[in-house]
Amino acid sequence: MPFWSLESRAQKVIDNVIAYNSFRTRRIELSEFLDRWLSGLKRDGLAVGINWSGKRAIGYDMTPENVRTRIEISR
């Protein structure tokens, strides 16, 4: 599941990658991301795509646990 740190990064992918042309950005508060999204992604066995970019929207994929740890360390 892809997530971007900035709305402008997400919008650039939406504007330039055909597979994402019908998507819309949605801001998620950090607390909601940590409490709801990461828990749900972990439960569903999904990875977290971080700041995908380029013509094919590729980038880093991490486990929800790893994303949580990195955010908590940086706070």
Backbone as ProteinMPNN parsed JSONL, in Angstrom:
{"seq_chain_A": "MPFWSLESRAQKVIDNVIAYNSFRTRRIELSEFLDRWLSGLKRDGLAVGINWSGKRAIGYDMTPENVRTRIEISR", "coords_chain_A": {"N_chain_A": [[0.856, -1.167, 0.0], [0.775, 2.095, -0.994], [2.212, 5.097, 0.382], [2.824, 8.573, 0.811], [5.079, 11.114, 1.879], [4.568, 13.731, 1.383], [1.891, 15.635, 0.019], [2.287, 16.705, -2.511], [4.15, 14.961, -3.655], [2.65, 12.607, -3.909], [0.671, 13.541, -5.64], [2.145, 14.032, -7.929], [2.768, 11.432, -8.808], [0.164, 10.521, -9.309], [-0.486, 12.216, -11.414], [1.333, 11.414, -13.374], [1.518, 8.629, -13.714], [-0.152, 6.201, -15.316], [-1.665, 4.091, -14.153], [-2.447, 5.191, -11.747], [-4.003, 7.385, -12.297], [-6.748, 7.749, -11.705], [-6.841, 8.068, -9.014], [-7.077, 9.896, -5.88], [-5.602, 12.29, -3.68], [-5.313, 11.977, -0.125], [-5.12, 13.335, 2.98], [-3.63, 12.024, 5.884], [-3.659, 11.967, 9.312], [-0.832, 11.68, 11.47], [-1.224, 10.214, 13.843], [-3.498, 8.66, 13.192], [-2.434, 7.178, 11.079], [-0.433, 5.714, 12.428], [-1.945, 4.359, 14.443], [-4.202, 3.172, 13.199], [-3.873, 2.605, 10.361], [-1.276, 1.306, 10.065], [-1.606, -0.862, 11.797], [-3.756, -2.218, 10.567], [-2.63, -2.82, 8.049], [-0.597, -4.534, 8.837], [-2.109, -6.633, 9.955], [-3.376, -7.503, 7.634], [-1.27, -8.475, 6.223], [0.228, -6.858, 4.494], [2.66, -4.822, 2.792], [4.259, -1.606, 3.271], [4.459, 0.942, 1.052], [6.814, 3.38, 0.502], [6.948, 6.694, -0.427], [6.864, 6.251, -3.307], [8.016, 6.739, -6.664], [8.642, 8.134, -9.969], [8.208, 7.012, -13.432], [7.09, 4.498, -13.267], [6.178, 4.309, -10.723], [7.789, 3.31, -8.445], [9.639, 2.2, -5.544], [10.614, 2.122, -2.107], [9.648, -0.647, -0.122], [8.342, -1.55, 2.971], [7.947, -3.344, 6.072], [5.005, -2.966, 8.122], [5.725, -2.891, 10.853], [8.415, -2.109, 10.772], [8.202, 0.447, 9.667], [6.754, 1.743, 11.715], [8.638, 1.606, 13.822], [10.754, 3.151, 12.761], [9.497, 5.659, 12.559], [8.904, 6.177, 15.26], [11.487, 6.287, 16.343], [12.437, 8.604, 15.128], [10.94, 10.592, 16.279]], "CA_chain_A": [[0.0, 0.0, 0.0], [1.672, 3.26, -1.069], [2.001, 6.316, 1.155], [3.819, 9.595, 0.52], [5.296, 12.059, 2.972], [4.031, 15.026, 0.964], [0.812, 15.558, -0.957], [2.834, 17.005, -3.837], [4.775, 13.732, -4.179], [1.558, 11.718, -4.318], [0.008, 14.134, -6.807], [3.03, 13.85, -9.085], [2.555, 10.059, -9.269], [-1.185, 10.488, -9.877], [-0.46, 12.938, -12.688], [2.283, 10.869, -14.349], [1.476, 7.173, -13.821], [-1.494, 5.878, -15.796], [-2.376, 3.228, -13.205], [-2.897, 5.986, -10.6], [-4.709, 8.577, -12.773], [-8.084, 7.927, -11.114], [-6.695, 8.204, -7.566], [-7.063, 11.236, -5.286], [-4.829, 12.328, -2.443], [-6.048, 12.121, 1.131], [-4.222, 13.554, 4.11], [-3.865, 11.17, 7.045], [-2.917, 12.416, 10.485], [0.161, 10.699, 11.9], [-1.813, 9.317, 14.85], [-4.35, 7.709, 12.473], [-1.535, 6.284, 10.342], [0.2, 4.8, 13.378], [-2.9, 3.564, 15.213], [-5.169, 2.417, 12.397], [-3.368, 2.096, 9.089], [-0.2, 0.324, 10.216], [-2.177, -2.072, 12.407], [-4.539, -2.902, 9.54], [-1.719, -3.367, 7.037], [0.068, -5.692, 9.451], [-3.124, -7.687, 10.053], [-3.67, -7.994, 6.289], [-0.051, -9.001, 5.631], [0.656, -5.973, 3.408], [3.827, -3.966, 2.983], [4.033, -0.171, 3.159], [5.286, 1.575, 0.021], [7.186, 4.721, 0.972], [7.343, 7.705, -1.409], [7.123, 5.732, -4.65], [8.162, 7.818, -7.642], [9.05, 7.763, -11.319], [7.19, 6.644, -14.42], [6.463, 3.231, -12.893], [5.816, 4.395, -9.299], [8.54, 2.313, -7.687], [10.345, 2.748, -4.395], [10.876, 1.237, -0.984], [8.563, -1.327, 0.574], [8.767, -1.916, 4.315], [6.895, -3.922, 6.9], [4.389, -1.973, 9.005], [6.495, -2.807, 12.093], [9.624, -1.339, 10.502], [7.78, 1.843, 9.501], [6.434, 2.25, 13.052], [9.89, 1.773, 14.559], [11.486, 4.303, 12.205], [8.8, 6.891, 12.938], [9.071, 6.381, 16.701], [12.885, 6.695, 16.583], [12.642, 9.976, 14.641], [10.099, 11.561, 17.009]], "C_chain_A": [[0.903, 1.231, 0.0], [1.226, 4.433, -0.193], [3.125, 7.287, 0.806], [3.902, 10.577, 1.672], [4.744, 13.446, 2.651], [2.929, 14.829, -0.064], [1.336, 15.8, -2.368], [3.515, 15.79, -4.461], [3.707, 12.766, -4.678], [0.898, 12.245, -5.586], [0.852, 13.964, -8.065], [2.87, 12.439, -9.663], [1.178, 9.953, -9.927], [-1.196, 11.124, -11.269], [0.358, 12.233, -13.768], [2.261, 9.36, -14.534], [0.041, 6.764, -14.142], [-2.291, 5.051, -14.785], [-2.952, 4.004, -12.018], [-3.736, 7.204, -11.011], [-6.078, 8.803, -12.141], [-8.035, 8.103, -9.594], [-6.775, 9.668, -7.152], [-6.253, 11.186, -4.004], [-5.774, 12.478, -1.255], [-5.027, 12.258, 2.25], [-4.63, 12.655, 5.27], [-3.029, 11.721, 8.192], [-1.971, 11.305, 10.93], [-0.433, 9.723, 12.913], [-2.719, 8.27, 14.196], [-3.501, 6.691, 11.703], [-0.924, 5.244, 11.275], [-0.803, 3.846, 14.026], [-3.803, 2.678, 14.359], [-4.558, 1.783, 11.16], [-2.296, 1.023, 9.272], [-0.706, -0.971, 10.835], [-2.956, -2.888, 11.375], [-3.669, -3.538, 8.472], [-0.997, -4.601, 7.574], [-0.896, -6.879, 9.505], [-3.389, -8.327, 8.687], [-2.434, -8.539, 5.567], [0.479, -8.174, 4.47], [1.897, -5.174, 3.79], [3.407, -2.509, 2.814], [4.997, 0.365, 2.11], [5.552, 3.011, 0.41], [7.662, 5.587, -0.187], [7.722, 7.131, -2.769], [7.198, 6.894, -5.627], [8.53, 7.252, -9.012], [7.891, 7.309, -12.179], [6.465, 5.354, -14.082], [6.06, 3.19, -11.418], [6.479, 3.268, -8.509], [9.267, 2.992, -6.532], [10.548, 1.687, -3.342], [9.592, 0.643, -0.432], [9.106, -1.806, 1.914], [7.615, -2.588, 5.044], [6.276, -2.81, 7.757], [5.171, -1.798, 10.316], [7.747, -1.944, 11.911], [9.293, 0.145, 10.344], [7.487, 2.458, 10.866], [7.706, 2.535, 13.848], [10.646, 2.993, 14.064], [10.826, 5.628, 12.568], [9.019, 7.177, 14.413], [10.492, 6.824, 17.04], [13.091, 8.155, 16.205], [11.844, 11.022, 15.398], [10.805, 12.123, 18.176]], "O_chain_A": [[1.718, 1.393, 0.909], [0.036, 4.715, -0.052], [4.251, 6.868, 0.537], [2.911, 10.838, 2.354], [4.486, 14.24, 3.556], [3.025, 13.952, -0.923], [0.876, 15.165, -3.318], [3.46, 15.612, -5.678], [3.849, 12.176, -5.749], [0.601, 11.477, -6.501], [0.309, 13.772, -9.153], [2.841, 12.273, -10.883], [1.049, 9.354, -10.995], [-1.844, 10.618, -12.186], [0.106, 12.431, -14.957], [2.928, 8.851, -15.434], [-0.866, 6.96, -13.333], [-3.48, 5.301, -14.589], [-3.862, 3.511, -11.351], [-4.14, 7.982, -10.146], [-6.526, 9.946, -12.051], [-9.075, 8.269, -8.957], [-6.568, 10.567, -7.967], [-6.22, 10.162, -3.321], [-6.871, 13.025, -1.366], [-4.173, 11.391, 2.435], [-5.81, 12.537, 5.598], [-1.822, 11.918, 8.047], [-2.282, 10.123, 10.781], [-0.165, 8.524, 12.841], [-2.708, 7.11, 14.606], [-3.811, 5.5, 11.68], [-0.895, 4.053, 10.965], [-0.533, 2.651, 14.144], [-4.13, 1.558, 14.753], [-4.7, 0.582, 10.93], [-2.4, -0.057, 8.691], [-0.281, -2.057, 10.441], [-2.825, -4.111, 11.32], [-3.931, -4.659, 8.036], [-0.812, -5.586, 6.859], [-0.531, -7.998, 9.142], [-3.6, -9.536, 8.59], [-2.533, -9.01, 4.434], [1.108, -8.714, 3.559], [2.139, -4.893, 4.964], [2.337, -2.217, 2.281], [6.214, 0.253, 2.263], [4.616, 3.781, 0.627], [8.648, 5.267, -0.85], [8.766, 7.474, -3.325], [6.528, 7.911, -5.446], [8.704, 6.044, -9.177], [6.749, 7.228, -11.726], [5.349, 5.129, -14.551], [5.645, 2.143, -10.921], [5.804, 2.387, -7.976], [9.481, 4.204, -6.544], [10.644, 0.498, -3.648], [8.581, 1.331, -0.291], [10.186, -2.391, 1.988], [6.452, -2.42, 4.678], [6.945, -1.827, 8.078], [5.271, -0.684, 10.832], [8.095, -1.149, 12.784], [10.028, 1.002, 10.835], [7.924, 3.574, 11.147], [7.829, 3.587, 14.475], [11.13, 3.788, 14.869], [11.513, 6.609, 12.853], [9.293, 8.319, 14.78], [10.682, 7.65, 17.933], [13.832, 8.871, 16.877], [12.044, 12.218, 15.188], [10.245, 12.949, 18.897]]}, "name": "protein", "num_of_chains": 1, "seq": "MPFWSLESRAQKVIDNVIAYNSFRTRRIELSEFLDRWLSGLKRDGLAVGINWSGKRAIGYDMTPENVRTRIEISR"}
